[in-house]
Amino acid sequence: MRKRSTDILQYLIKNKGKIIYIGKLADKFEVSKKTLKNDFKEINQLLSTVPADEIKSDREGRLLFGKNFDEEKIKKGPLYNDALYLQAFA
């Protein structure tokens, strides 16, 4: 997983429970909304290994987290730890 995708996932975990808009998240990471949506494809692939529901957005651009978006479960997932490990060498 790319560093930016890992950073985005860590940001989402840290801000779980808050309303996050895709546009503001794109601004924060200095990417376009389209690029961010591509990053979510990568993040959702990782979440499917946990397993956890995909992150989606509604018509207003708010991010929607599934019921099983569980920080501890995600952090214990093998691909999450691999992504952090690989990020250290990037």
Helices and strands as residue ranges (DSSP letters): H 3-14, H 22-28, H 33-48, E 56-57, E 63-64, H 71-76, H 78-88
